[in-house]
Amino acid sequence: MCDEGGGVPEWVLTYGDMMSLLLCFFILLYSLSGGQKAVPDVVVEAILKQFGDPHQLAMFHLNKRMSAVETPGKSITENRKASIPRKRANAAQPGRPGHRTRVTDIRDGNRLVIGGPVLFESGSAELTQEAKEAILDVASAIRGKLHMIEVKGFEPPGVPAGSPFASVRDLAFARTVAVVDFLTKDGEIHPNIIRTSIAAPVEAQTLPRLPTGEPMYNRVVIANLESSSTDFYEASPGN
């Protein structure tokens, strides 16, 4: 006789559900890691809406607007890759080579902010005693090392009335110069390894906040770059 009973144990159904969930989970991880193609924006937006917070979603929309270019739907990288072969194809002549055919581009590598931010009084570019102590702490940590140093100033929302600075960029630059001067003179850091820069206004979105809730606009940060000063000497035309 044929036995019509049997079936599967109940745990098999639970096991099958678990395997299906694990498969979907790893497919999602692979998609977010890049895979063969970039993850569509609609997928990223849906995941942020479901699992993220409003700040992450706002940053996603901001980055999406900032990466928009003249050709809708294409990133800056895609347009650049497409334009290089087109320019070469349209060139009537390959061009005349110069005396130096080698071009060396020194990459910064990883960027590590050292210590805390150097804070300034609102509208002022004068170093406070706390700011000087913070700079000296950083100088003691980097003194004697060959890595490049970047001193970056941040633009405040505005300059107060009667300020000697014409714009927020002038104020941010004056603060950066003040930090560099103190870092080289009192901190005894060689000026040849120091680079100065001004942060873009959009970078203020990432600033931490003071206990009052206000972002730390009035600040300068000191970062250690992965590139070494010896990289530039080795790449110089005389070597």
Secondary structure by P-SEA (a helix, b strand, c coil): cccccccccaaaaaaaaaaaaaaaaaaaaaaaacccccccaaaaaaaaaacccaaaaaaaaaaaaaaccccccccaaaaaaaaaaaaaaacccccccccccbbbbbbbcbbbbcccccccccccccccaaaaaaaaaaaaacccccbbbbbbbbbccccccccccccaaaaaaaaaaaaaaaaaaccccccccbbbbbbcccccccccccccccccccbbbbbbbcccaaaaaaacccc
